[in-house]
């Protein structure tokens, strides 16, 4: 390990956290990160939920390239992952997660020396809603219950992991991250630590234990009703969503409240790690994806390419540097892979791509998002049974859906712009990008279409 490399690399992911939840009022709840890091105002995930988004961050690939989607859930073994490459550069690689999706079940543990499941340490105290919320909140859990899996003790892992739904874990998880850093500091071992926090994920922890926010019994029942239908993605099954506009607003405000609870905890942790004078520590704070509360007629975070569901906060603090500023160039979070590889001196050949750093060359990032339709118990409505490809060029977002190109102006503020066809025949040709970028987008788009046809020829992108 060379002296110019970061001693430690820490990536902190606040799961499902929307960009506008963090930057909604122009004020910063993270003073250290604002004073020392580069903020990306137009960062987008490559995939709309934890598996494809995190797989893209770990491989630098789009979902159709690494293969981890709603329909094909295994990460391709052909590309070395970021943790594997960091191992080769001498780092101990550890994951501290509160989300079961980042573990072995989808192969996102590859390259980690240890994956610590933080939910196993959580204690649920005196919450009568807990078993009801966990057992009946997810379709998979209900099916297991009704088949008798509860009696045969086959639900224990799911029940344990679902503790993260009803207990705020952020403070304890960051304390555990501090202990892990100290452990390897004493051993004089460089460390890559990936932390997934679930407080900003459904059901959005606004208190130490799960709590409803509505003022009266009737409105609390409505809030619980909205939470139930959000996580069950009932909007995919019905012509009209059972969640009314006031319910969607309350859900959105739950995430605001969850972020407000944990923002200072995260900022203090980042300050401790990045601010050490005796170490050269790189810290990245970001989200893996966002969440939808009715934007573009989408709810929750599967199957979509909306900005609500994919525009994410990202603040990058390079080791040993204070470089406050803002980058407004649209970038893809999958280039976390390229950026961290370049910080530690991985070669292009080993990484399998031409490396660059988002903070130094953001214009090299191709902001592409893909979404694959979610099969909701075999009942997903036909209009939602479509895969989608989206890219950003200049100040516009382009979406390919059901054989039609749509477009909208990207939002500098918090409000999402509606999509319009604008008579587009070939958005890639008409997007105003350079010839080199058009060629790159064309190759990505055609590869996406071929993958979509391969996994489901009849519904992937046909009109």
Secondary structure, DSSP 8 states (H G I E B T S, - for coil): --TTS-SEEEEEEETT-BHHHHSSSS--S-HHHHHHSEEETTEE-SBSSHHHHHHHHHHS--HHHH-BSSS-B---TTS--HHHHHHHTT-EEEEEES-GGGSGGGTTTTT-SEEEEGGGG----S-TTHHHHHHHHSHHHHHHHHTTTTTTT--HHHHHHGGGGTB--HHHHHHHHHHHHHHHHHTT--EEEEEEE-TTSTT---SSB-----SSHHHHHHHHHHHHHHHTTGGGTSSS-SS-HHHHHHHHHHHHHHHHHHHHHHHHHHHHHHT-TT--EEEEEE-S---EESGGG-EESSS---HHHHEE-EEEE-TT----EEE-S-EEGGGHHHHHHHHHT--HHHHTS----TTT-GGG---EEEE-----TT---GGG---EEEEEETTEEEEEETTEEEEEE--SSS-----B-TT-S-HHHHS---HHHHHHHHHHHHHHHHHHHHH-TTTSS--
